Amino acid sequence: MSRRYAIVIEQGPESYGAHVPDLPGCVAAATSRSEVLQLIREAIDLHLETLRESGEPIPEPASQTEYVEV
């Protein structure tokens, strides 16, 4: 079953960070945006695999993204 999770990417002074609001603790950090995207995909896969192996429920994607222009 395929799921589509929203991710948040933040750019810091020297690196990028990413997290998944629907998967608490699922994070990644890297020196480039493309690298952090690759790492967060891997982190999501590992996070879901760990939940499955431990018999925990897999959270359904619920977060939505929106932009507000001000």
Secondary structure, 3 states (H helix, E strand, C coil): CCCCCCCEEEECCCCEEEECCCCCCCEEEECCHHHHHHHHHHHHHHHHHHHHHCCCCCCCCCCCCCCCCC
